Amino acid sequence: MIHMEMQMNKLLNFIESICFTVLSYIYKLLGKELTEEKFKSFYEFIKFGIVGVSNTLISYIIYSVSLLIFRSLNIFQGIDYLIAQVLQFILSVLWSYYWNNRFVFKLENGEKRSLWKSLLKTYITYSFTGLFLNTILLYLWVDILGINEFIAPIINLLVSVPLNFINNKLWVFKSEKKDA
């Protein structure tokens, strides 16, 4: 895991320099000042997106491998895909939590947070957006507005990703000041 973190740090440093250069150029073109706070928020969102992409890949791999194992062992017949989905959800949210806690919403000096409390909040957040909200939106896009079933989940990302970012930033990973 340490090797993976070192690689992730190198990648994030490279991405950070590219983001800073591009965003600085855009701000300069607009005649605006890019403050450290604005860049920090923008870069947090970029890192959140990177974790999200990795989480999507991990999620699919866990689901597929679990399903293949269940079927090769001939267990959970008829509900194997549902058990694979639950397993995928539990493990991929844990993956997301780990990397968001480690790289996206890092604690600064003098800050603290309860890891168990933030982990529980992560599961609540992703349960709401990943299960509840996305299902309602899928119904809206497909059955009410007639949007293709393969396009609708992509539209859901436009709602769920920013909402998850805001929930994670302001609720899940919100830090508290340490007592002096």
N, C-alpha and C positions, 0 to 999 in steps of 0.2 A: 504494500500500500504506500510506503514511503517513496519508492521509485515512481509510482504513479503520480503522487503529489508533486514531486520535483518536476516531472514532465508537464504537469498541469500548470505549475508556476511559470515555467519557461514559455509555454504557449500563451498564458494570460499576459505576461509581460510584453510579448510580441504584439498581441492583439491590442493591449492598452496603448502602446506607442502608435499603432496605426489609427486607432479610434481618436486619440488626442490630435494627431496631425490632421485627420479628415475633419473633425469637429471644429478645430481651430480655424481651418480654412473656411468652412461654412460660416462660422460666426464672423470672421473677418469680412467675407463677402456681404453679409447682412449688416455690417457696421455695428455689431454687438460685441460685448465683452464676454469671453468664456471664463466664468469664475471657476474656482476649484470645486465649489459645491455643485454647480451645474454639471461639470464633467464627472464628478463622483457619482451622481445620480444616474447619468446617462450610462456610465461604464458599469454600474451595478446591474442595470437592465440588460446590457450586452452579456455580462457574465451569467445572469439568470437565464438568458436565452441559450447560452452554450450548455449550461447544466440541463436545461429542458431538452435540447437535442440529444444529449447523451442519455438522458432519462428515457426518452422515447425509444432509442435503440435497445437499451437494457430491458425495458418493459417488454418489447416485442420478443427479444431473445428468451427472456424468462418464460413468457407465455408459450412460445413455440417449443422450447426444450421440455417444459413441464408436460405439455400435451403429448409430445412424442414419447416421453418416459411412461406416462400413464397408459398410453395405448400399447406400448411394447410390453408392459407388465400386465396388460389386460385388467387394469383396476379403474374404478370409478366410472364404469361404462354408463353412457348416457348423460353424465354430468361432468365428464372429464374436462371439457372446455370451460365450464363454470369454475371448477376448482382451480384450474390453471389461471383463470382471470383473477380470482381472489388472491392467489399466491403472487401473481404478477403485480397486483395493486399494492400489496403489503411490502414486497421487496423493492419495487421501483420507487415508492414514496420514501422508503428508508434511504435509498440511494440519493434521491433528490435532497432529502433533509441533510444528509452528511455533507454533500458538496456545496449546498447553499450555505450551511453553517460554517464550513471551512474556508470557502473562497468568495462568496458573494456578500454575505452579511456578517463580516468578521467583527469581532468585538475590538473596540479601541481600549487604550489604557484607561483604567478607572471604571470600566463598564462590566456588567455581569448579566447573565441570563440563566434561567433554569433550563437545562438541556431536556429533561423529561417533559416539562411544561411546553417548551417550544416544539418538541417532537409530537406531542398530543395535538397541539394547534396545527401542525403541518398535516396530520391525518385528517383533522376536521376540515381544513381548508380544501385539500384535494378531494375529499369525499364530496364536499359541496359542489365544487366546480367540475370535477371529473365525472361524478356520477349523476348528481341531481341537475345542475345547470345545463351541462352538455346534452343530457337526455331531453330536457324541455326545449332547448334551442334546436336540436336535431328534428324534433317533431314540428316545430315552427317552420324551419327551413324546408323540410321535405313535404310534410302533409298540408301545411297551410299555404306556403309560398311556391311550392312545386319545384324546389331546387333539387338537383341531382344528389342522390345518396352518397356519392363519392366526393362531391364538392362540399357538401354541408359540413363535414367535420373540419375542413380547412377553414371555413368561415367561423366555426366555433373557436378556433385558435385566436382569431382577432379579438374575441371577447375574453376567453379564459386566461390567456397568457398575461395581458396587462392586469387583469383582476387578481390572478395569483401573485404577480409581482407586488402589487399594492398590499395585498393581505400579508405576504411574507415580510415585506419591509416594515409595515406599520403595526402588525400584530404578532406574527409568529416569531420573528427574530428581533423584535424590539428589545433593546437592552435597558438595563436599569443602572443607575449610578451606584457604585460601591459606597458603602458608608465610610465616612472618613475616620 
